[in-house]
Amino acid sequence: AREIVEKCSSQYPFSVEIDRVHKVSQLQDPRLYRERWDEEKQKYTVLADSPEVTRVIEAAKMQSDRLYREGYEKQKEKGYKMVHDTPLFVQCRESARNASDYVYKTALKEAQGKGFSNFQESPLFLQNKLSAQLASGPLYIKDYQKQKLKYALPADRVDMVAAKAILDLSDRKY
């Protein structure tokens, strides 16, 4: 192509055809093409304020394995802490409180309706007394010692059944 341009430019210096051939040869030159591509590539910018671009950037950060592992390691160092103000947690706490109040008020109304002569007969007092006894350490140990001394064999053990059969056959009654 250069030979043609040089030949034509020497004979016809200002021809339209010569200019066209010169521009075509410049467009086909790989070195010039790469230089222009690098220049254009550096001029191109993305709108940073575009909602679509910010969404894509956030999605890329969330899908990044490196950032995920860093966050996971930080969370392991701190340990898991339960957030106490989540809507589900607050709802569960309030429903438990309401259920407890409801059970207390119904038991109180039943106790008042039966007309106990003193508070020691009321079911609430008896329940509290029983729970205090169960929680008492010395009473638990005392009951444990009593149960430990009681020893009972099951009546259907093979050796016990055989011994009873032998006693039935013998003349002596023990």
GIKA-V804569 format. One record per residue. RES is the residue in one letter. SS is DSSP state (@ for helix, = for strand, . for the rest). PSI is psi in whole degrees, 0 to 359 (* if undefined). Layout:
res = <RES RES>
ss = <SS SS>
psi = <PSI PSI>
//
This chain:
res = <A R E I V E K C S S Q Y P F S V E I D R V H K V S Q L Q D P R L Y R E R W D E E K Q K Y T V L A D S P E V T R V I E A A K M Q S D R L Y R E G Y E K Q K E K G Y K M V H D T P L F V Q C R E S A R N A S D Y V Y K T A L K E A Q G K G F S N F Q E S P L F L Q N K L S A Q L A S G P L Y I K D Y Q K Q K L K Y A L P A D R V D M V A A K A I L D L S D R K Y>
ss = <. @ @ @ @ @ @ @ @ @ @ . . . . @ @ @ @ @ @ @ @ @ @ @ @ @ . @ @ @ @ @ @ @ @ @ @ @ @ @ @ . . . . . . . @ @ @ @ @ @ @ @ @ @ @ @ @ . @ @ @ @ @ @ @ @ @ @ @ @ @ @ . . . . . . . . @ @ @ @ @ @ @ @ @ @ @ @ @ @ @ @ @ @ @ @ @ @ @ @ @ @ @ @ . . . . @ @ @ . @ @ @ @ @ @ @ @ @ @ @ @ @ . @ @ @ @ @ @ @ @ @ @ @ @ @ . . . . . . . . @ @ @ @ @ @ @ @ @ @ @ @ . . . . .>
psi = <323 322 320 316 315 320 315 322 331 325 314 90 332 38 147 322 323 318 319 315 321 317 321 319 325 321 329 352 119 326 313 323 315 320 314 321 317 321 315 324 323 339 335 130 153 144 119 338 355 131 324 319 317 323 318 320 316 320 321 322 320 331 357 124 324 313 325 314 322 314 322 318 320 319 324 322 318 330 165 129 124 133 125 358 17 148 322 319 317 319 316 318 317 320 324 319 318 319 319 316 319 314 318 316 323 320 323 319 321 319 321 328 328 340 62 143 326 167 344 347 349 146 327 319 318 322 316 323 318 317 326 321 318 326 348 125 311 321 322 316 320 314 323 318 322 316 330 327 334 129 121 135 143 142 346 20 148 316 327 319 320 319 321 322 320 320 323 328 332 161 330 144 121 *>
//
